[in-house]
Amino acid sequence: MTSDNSDTRAAGDPAAGAGGLSHVRADGSSHMVDVTDKSVTTREATAEATLVTRADVIEKIMTGDLPKGEALSVARVAGIMAAKRTSELVPLCHPLPITKVSVDFAPTGTDAITVTAQVRTTGRTGVEMEALTAASIAAVTLFDMIKAVDHLAVIQQTRVLAKSGGKSGDWSRTPENEETPRP
């Protein structure tokens, strides 16, 4: 194992690590990708997570009538804080100068609420992890706020919906790519 943090991939080959993963060296060890030479561009990502509970609990969330208080504002602030601290939570994630975080909530049917987080930066790497972290922590905070009235609630469908900017360009989840089989 190499003792330094140098990148052992071939020069000019950003995905030459084990299995084509940019965070893995040819010898299989992990490292933080060097983004020094990447272009500074505006980058944005949107992610969501869904909290499934009972219809009466959704009503309490939306009206702010929970034993712990008004859940949506607490979850929104938690999601924003989480996005800003992503690099402290995800070991190989770069710290980024985040320029925007929004966290929104929408009832989904009668028994669920979807958390949508959007994150933007001007930098050398994307903000997908920050958007996922914001949506996840906002959903976890909602769970914390409702567990006294429904300890059987479930968080599901945590996923990136779209990303833009950077070398790989724009991407968004569509019905067509949603049906793509995974290996």
Short mmCIF file of the C-alpha atoms (twelve columns), coordinates in Angstrom:
data_MODEL
# 
_entry.id   MODEL 
# 
loop_
_atom_site.group_PDB 
_atom_site.id 
_atom_site.type_symbol 
_atom_site.label_atom_id 
_atom_site.label_alt_id 
_atom_site.label_comp_id 
_atom_site.label_asym_id 
_atom_site.label_seq_id 
_atom_site.Cartn_x 
_atom_site.Cartn_y 
_atom_site.Cartn_z 
_atom_site.pdbx_PDB_model_num 
ATOM 1   C CA . MET A 1   0.000   0.000  0.000   1 
ATOM 2   C CA . THR A 2   1.260   3.465  -0.890  1 
ATOM 3   C CA . SER A 3   1.917   5.717  2.082   1 
ATOM 4   C CA . ASP A 4   1.394   8.996  0.244   1 
ATOM 5   C CA . ASN A 5   -1.827  10.361 -1.211  1 
ATOM 6   C CA . SER A 6   -0.596  10.398 -4.804  1 
ATOM 7   C CA . ASP A 7   -2.831  9.214  -7.593  1 
ATOM 8   C CA . THR A 8   -1.459  6.036  -9.195  1 
ATOM 9   C CA . ARG A 9   -3.712  6.219  -12.257 1 
ATOM 10  C CA . ALA A 10  -2.243  6.778  -15.694 1 
ATOM 11  C CA . ALA A 11  -1.847  10.454 -16.604 1 
ATOM 12  C CA . GLY A 12  -4.865  11.739 -18.513 1 
ATOM 13  C CA . ASP A 13  -6.996  8.725  -17.600 1 
ATOM 14  C CA . PRO A 14  -9.431  9.885  -14.898 1 
ATOM 15  C CA . ALA A 15  -11.187 6.510  -14.594 1 
ATOM 16  C CA . ALA A 16  -8.198  4.154  -14.682 1 
ATOM 17  C CA . GLY A 17  -8.686  3.032  -11.101 1 
ATOM 18  C CA . ALA A 18  -10.023 -0.342 -10.051 1 
ATOM 19  C CA . GLY A 19  -13.242 -1.039 -11.902 1 
ATOM 20  C CA . GLY A 20  -13.112 2.385  -13.590 1 
ATOM 21  C CA . LEU A 21  -13.965 4.171  -10.330 1 
ATOM 22  C CA . SER A 22  -12.305 7.565  -9.948  1 
ATOM 23  C CA . HIS A 23  -12.015 7.275  -6.130  1 
ATOM 24  C CA . VAL A 24  -10.141 3.962  -6.326  1 
ATOM 25  C CA . ARG A 25  -6.494  3.616  -7.311  1 
ATOM 26  C CA . ALA A 26  -5.254  0.787  -9.523  1 
ATOM 27  C CA . ASP A 27  -4.084  -1.043 -6.379  1 
ATOM 28  C CA . GLY A 28  -7.620  -0.883 -4.933  1 
ATOM 29  C CA . SER A 29  -6.965  1.740  -2.254  1 
ATOM 30  C CA . SER A 30  -9.310  4.700  -1.890  1 
ATOM 31  C CA . HIS A 31  -8.303  8.324  -2.277  1 
ATOM 32  C CA . MET A 32  -9.842  11.741 -2.733  1 
ATOM 33  C CA . VAL A 33  -9.898  12.641 -6.421  1 
ATOM 34  C CA . ASP A 34  -7.674  15.566 -7.428  1 
ATOM 35  C CA . VAL A 35  -9.969  18.159 -9.033  1 
ATOM 36  C CA . THR A 36  -7.317  20.875 -9.375  1 
ATOM 37  C CA . ASP A 37  -7.352  20.820 -13.174 1 
ATOM 38  C CA . LYS A 38  -11.139 20.620 -13.567 1 
ATOM 39  C CA . SER A 39  -12.961 23.691 -14.848 1 
ATOM 40  C CA . VAL A 40  -14.858 25.884 -12.424 1 
ATOM 41  C CA . THR A 41  -18.493 25.795 -13.543 1 
ATOM 42  C CA . THR A 42  -21.918 26.278 -12.030 1 
ATOM 43  C CA . ARG A 43  -23.148 22.914 -10.821 1 
ATOM 44  C CA . GLU A 44  -26.543 21.961 -9.481  1 
ATOM 45  C CA . ALA A 45  -28.177 18.786 -8.223  1 
ATOM 46  C CA . THR A 46  -31.655 17.858 -7.051  1 
ATOM 47  C CA . ALA A 47  -32.440 14.853 -4.846  1 
ATOM 48  C CA . GLU A 48  -35.459 13.535 -3.010  1 
ATOM 49  C CA . ALA A 49  -36.434 11.239 -0.162  1 
ATOM 50  C CA . THR A 50  -39.946 10.124 0.755   1 
ATOM 51  C CA . LEU A 51  -41.338 9.610  4.252   1 
ATOM 52  C CA . VAL A 52  -44.262 7.169  4.343   1 
ATOM 53  C CA . THR A 53  -46.541 7.315  7.363   1 
ATOM 54  C CA . ARG A 54  -50.268 7.411  8.111   1 
ATOM 55  C CA . ALA A 55  -52.628 9.956  6.558   1 
ATOM 56  C CA . ASP A 56  -53.432 11.497 9.959   1 
ATOM 57  C CA . VAL A 57  -49.713 12.035 10.593  1 
ATOM 58  C CA . ILE A 58  -49.270 13.743 7.220   1 
ATOM 59  C CA . GLU A 59  -52.078 16.091 8.241   1 
ATOM 60  C CA . LYS A 60  -50.302 16.830 11.551  1 
ATOM 61  C CA . ILE A 61  -47.021 17.504 9.707   1 
ATOM 62  C CA . MET A 62  -48.694 19.884 7.263   1 
ATOM 63  C CA . THR A 63  -50.593 21.773 9.977   1 
ATOM 64  C CA . GLY A 64  -47.707 21.859 12.463  1 
ATOM 65  C CA . ASP A 65  -49.719 19.964 15.074  1 
ATOM 66  C CA . LEU A 66  -47.140 17.465 16.379  1 
ATOM 67  C CA . PRO A 67  -46.045 16.889 19.994  1 
ATOM 68  C CA . LYS A 68  -42.491 18.051 19.124  1 
ATOM 69  C CA . GLY A 69  -43.732 21.127 17.286  1 
ATOM 70  C CA . GLU A 70  -43.625 22.414 13.716  1 
ATOM 71  C CA . ALA A 71  -41.778 19.712 11.765  1 
ATOM 72  C CA . LEU A 72  -41.311 21.281 8.336   1 
ATOM 73  C CA . SER A 73  -39.244 24.288 9.401   1 
ATOM 74  C CA . VAL A 74  -37.058 22.134 11.659  1 
ATOM 75  C CA . ALA A 75  -36.515 19.566 8.866   1 
ATOM 76  C CA . ARG A 76  -35.770 22.329 6.337   1 
ATOM 77  C CA . VAL A 77  -33.048 23.830 8.533   1 
ATOM 78  C CA . ALA A 78  -31.642 20.344 9.241   1 
ATOM 79  C CA . GLY A 79  -31.425 19.634 5.499   1 
ATOM 80  C CA . ILE A 80  -29.676 22.934 4.807   1 
ATOM 81  C CA . MET A 81  -27.192 22.333 7.628   1 
ATOM 82  C CA . ALA A 82  -26.555 18.785 6.387   1 
ATOM 83  C CA . ALA A 83  -25.775 19.944 2.842   1 
ATOM 84  C CA . LYS A 84  -23.170 22.344 4.222   1 
ATOM 85  C CA . ARG A 85  -21.520 19.569 6.271   1 
ATOM 86  C CA . THR A 86  -21.517 16.789 3.671   1 
ATOM 87  C CA . SER A 87  -17.729 16.690 3.318   1 
ATOM 88  C CA . GLU A 88  -17.479 16.038 7.078   1 
ATOM 89  C CA . LEU A 89  -19.839 13.062 6.786   1 
ATOM 90  C CA . VAL A 90  -18.803 11.468 3.477   1 
ATOM 91  C CA . PRO A 91  -15.065 10.724 3.677   1 
ATOM 92  C CA . LEU A 92  -14.024 11.277 0.038   1 
ATOM 93  C CA . CYS A 93  -16.353 14.208 -0.653  1 
ATOM 94  C CA . HIS A 94  -14.714 17.589 -1.337  1 
ATOM 95  C CA . PRO A 95  -15.692 20.611 0.786   1 
ATOM 96  C CA . LEU A 96  -17.530 23.003 -1.527  1 
ATOM 97  C CA . PRO A 97  -18.537 26.666 -1.460  1 
ATOM 98  C CA . ILE A 98  -22.269 26.024 -1.622  1 
ATOM 99  C CA . THR A 99  -24.167 28.994 -3.032  1 
ATOM 100 C CA . LYS A 100 -27.736 27.684 -2.669  1 
ATOM 101 C CA . VAL A 101 -29.627 25.035 -0.735  1 
ATOM 102 C CA . SER A 102 -33.386 24.725 -0.874  1 
ATOM 103 C CA . VAL A 103 -35.422 22.046 0.880   1 
ATOM 104 C CA . ASP A 104 -39.104 21.692 0.039   1 
ATOM 105 C CA . PHE A 105 -41.884 19.330 1.077   1 
ATOM 106 C CA . ALA A 106 -44.908 18.028 -0.810  1 
ATOM 107 C CA . PRO A 107 -47.554 15.528 0.261   1 
ATOM 108 C CA . THR A 108 -47.489 12.461 -1.986  1 
ATOM 109 C CA . GLY A 109 -50.886 10.823 -1.952  1 
ATOM 110 C CA . THR A 110 -52.486 10.635 1.478   1 
ATOM 111 C CA . ASP A 111 -49.783 8.788  3.386   1 
ATOM 112 C CA . ALA A 112 -46.431 10.217 2.314   1 
ATOM 113 C CA . ILE A 113 -44.449 13.405 2.070   1 
ATOM 114 C CA . THR A 114 -41.610 13.914 -0.401  1 
ATOM 115 C CA . VAL A 115 -38.590 15.995 0.553   1 
ATOM 116 C CA . THR A 116 -36.866 17.652 -2.411  1 
ATOM 117 C CA . ALA A 117 -33.455 19.263 -1.968  1 
ATOM 118 C CA . GLN A 118 -31.696 21.412 -4.540  1 
ATOM 119 C CA . VAL A 119 -28.054 22.452 -4.123  1 
ATOM 120 C CA . ARG A 120 -25.931 24.783 -6.265  1 
ATOM 121 C CA . THR A 121 -22.270 25.769 -6.324  1 
ATOM 122 C CA . THR A 122 -19.686 27.276 -8.594  1 
ATOM 123 C CA . GLY A 123 -16.801 24.874 -8.331  1 
ATOM 124 C CA . ARG A 124 -14.754 21.997 -9.696  1 
ATOM 125 C CA . THR A 125 -16.959 19.098 -8.598  1 
ATOM 126 C CA . GLY A 126 -20.664 18.354 -8.440  1 
ATOM 127 C CA . VAL A 127 -23.124 18.635 -5.578  1 
ATOM 128 C CA . GLU A 128 -25.035 15.354 -5.902  1 
ATOM 129 C CA . MET A 129 -23.822 14.167 -2.495  1 
ATOM 130 C CA . GLU A 130 -24.852 17.456 -0.887  1 
ATOM 131 C CA . ALA A 131 -28.352 17.196 -2.391  1 
ATOM 132 C CA . LEU A 132 -28.695 13.557 -1.262  1 
ATOM 133 C CA . THR A 133 -27.481 14.454 2.224   1 
ATOM 134 C CA . ALA A 134 -29.898 17.389 2.502   1 
ATOM 135 C CA . ALA A 135 -32.902 15.301 1.398   1 
ATOM 136 C CA . SER A 136 -31.899 12.371 3.617   1 
ATOM 137 C CA . ILE A 137 -31.341 14.383 6.779   1 
ATOM 138 C CA . ALA A 138 -34.518 16.409 6.266   1 
ATOM 139 C CA . ALA A 139 -36.435 13.099 5.982   1 
ATOM 140 C CA . VAL A 140 -34.667 11.687 9.059   1 
ATOM 141 C CA . THR A 141 -35.599 14.862 10.948  1 
ATOM 142 C CA . LEU A 142 -39.239 14.455 9.916   1 
ATOM 143 C CA . PHE A 143 -39.078 10.875 11.208  1 
ATOM 144 C CA . ASP A 144 -37.685 12.160 14.506  1 
ATOM 145 C CA . MET A 145 -40.489 14.715 14.725  1 
ATOM 146 C CA . ILE A 146 -43.235 12.093 14.171  1 
ATOM 147 C CA . LYS A 147 -41.870 9.005  15.925  1 
ATOM 148 C CA . ALA A 148 -43.996 9.722  19.004  1 
ATOM 149 C CA . VAL A 149 -47.144 9.330  16.889  1 
ATOM 150 C CA . ASP A 150 -45.912 6.755  14.321  1 
ATOM 151 C CA . HIS A 151 -42.821 4.700  15.078  1 
ATOM 152 C CA . LEU A 152 -43.542 2.526  12.004  1 
ATOM 153 C CA . ALA A 153 -42.932 5.303  9.457   1 
ATOM 154 C CA . VAL A 154 -40.526 4.475  6.621   1 
ATOM 155 C CA . ILE A 155 -38.050 6.573  4.634   1 
ATOM 156 C CA . GLN A 156 -37.716 5.372  1.050   1 
ATOM 157 C CA . GLN A 157 -36.809 6.397  -2.502  1 
ATOM 158 C CA . THR A 158 -33.763 8.467  -1.623  1 
ATOM 159 C CA . ARG A 159 -32.304 9.333  -5.010  1 
ATOM 160 C CA . VAL A 160 -30.763 11.964 -7.253  1 
ATOM 161 C CA . LEU A 161 -33.338 13.425 -9.650  1 
ATOM 162 C CA . ALA A 162 -31.073 15.639 -11.753 1 
ATOM 163 C CA . LYS A 163 -27.626 17.192 -12.015 1 
ATOM 164 C CA . SER A 164 -26.176 19.861 -14.249 1 
ATOM 165 C CA . GLY A 165 -22.790 21.357 -14.965 1 
ATOM 166 C CA . GLY A 166 -19.328 19.938 -15.185 1 
ATOM 167 C CA . LYS A 167 -17.571 17.757 -17.720 1 
ATOM 168 C CA . SER A 168 -20.222 15.020 -17.704 1 
ATOM 169 C CA . GLY A 169 -22.953 17.543 -18.522 1 
ATOM 170 C CA . ASP A 170 -26.599 17.456 -17.564 1 
ATOM 171 C CA . TRP A 171 -28.610 14.439 -16.472 1 
ATOM 172 C CA . SER A 172 -32.123 13.913 -15.172 1 
ATOM 173 C CA . ARG A 173 -34.133 10.897 -14.113 1 
ATOM 174 C CA . THR A 174 -36.750 9.971  -16.710 1 
ATOM 175 C CA . PRO A 175 -39.189 7.068  -17.042 1 
ATOM 176 C CA . GLU A 176 -36.895 5.667  -19.738 1 
ATOM 177 C CA . ASN A 177 -33.680 5.630  -17.729 1 
ATOM 178 C CA . GLU A 178 -35.581 4.650  -14.571 1 
ATOM 179 C CA . GLU A 179 -36.358 1.311  -16.241 1 
ATOM 180 C CA . THR A 180 -32.718 0.608  -17.136 1 
ATOM 181 C CA . PRO A 181 -31.751 -2.727 -15.567 1 
ATOM 182 C CA . ARG A 182 -29.014 -2.511 -12.937 1 
ATOM 183 C CA . PRO A 183 -26.244 -5.130 -12.924 1 
# 
